[in-house]
Amino acid sequence: MKTVNVHEAKTHLSRLLAAVESGEEVVIARAGRPVARLVGTDATARPRRELGPLRGRFTMPDDFDHWAQDEVSALFEGDDAAGAR
């Protein structure tokens, strides 16, 4: 177990994290007294992501992506008549 002071920990945090990732424990001390311990985490402790969490909660109409060409053109050109349909 490696012990470093606060200043060294702030200066070399990336190196200390690399040491922790390789399995080493690092103790951070203030004025020679240990105040914190850096230890690695278990990579499998992350919650598993669920695919499709909203499946079955809403439906899409079959024609949701069907637009009349003239209606789309009118919408891009700012024609208010297309919005009134």
N, C-alpha and C positions, 0 to 999 in steps of 0.2 A: 504494500500500500504506500503510495507516494503522498507526501505532505508538502503543500505549497502555501505561501502567504497570499493575502488578498491581492496585493499589487501584482505579484507574479501570475496569479490566476486571471486577472483582468488583461494583462499583457499577452499571455500565451493561451488564451481560452481555446483557440482552434486546436492547438497541440494537445491540450488536456482532454478535449473531447475525442480526439483521435485515439488517445491512450485508453479512454473509457470504452470506446467502441471495440477496442481489441481485448477487452476483458479486465483491464486494470481498474482499481478503485483509487480515487484521488480525494484527499482530505484537504479542505481549505481552512487555514488557521489565521486568526487575527491575534497579533502579539503572542504568538506561540501557542494559543489555545485553539483547539479544533472547534469550528463553528458550523461546518457543512461537509457533506460527503457527496461526491459525484460518483454515481454508479450507473451502469448501463441499464437500459430497459429491455424487457422481453419483446422482441419484434412481433411475436404472435399475439400480444395483448391487445392489439388494435381491434376494434369491433369490425366484424365482417360487413362489407357493403352489400346492401340488398338491391338487386336489380328489379326495376319495375315496381316501386313501392305504391304507385297510384293505380296499378292494374285493377280494372273492375270498378273504379270509383267514378268514372265518367265515360261517356260514349261520344264518338265522333260521327256526324252524319256522313253518309256515303258520298255525298257530293261536296264535301267541304273544300276541295281544291279545284272545283270546276267553275270557271269564270267565262262569261261571254267576252269575246275579244273586244267588242265595242265598249263594253262596260269598263273593262280594265283601262283601255285607252282614255275614256272619259274621266276616270278617276285620276290618272296621271296628268291630264290636261286641266284639271280643276273644274270640270263641267258639273254643276250642281244637279243637273237632271239625273245623272247616274246614281247619286246618293238618295234620290227620292223614290226609287223603285222599290 
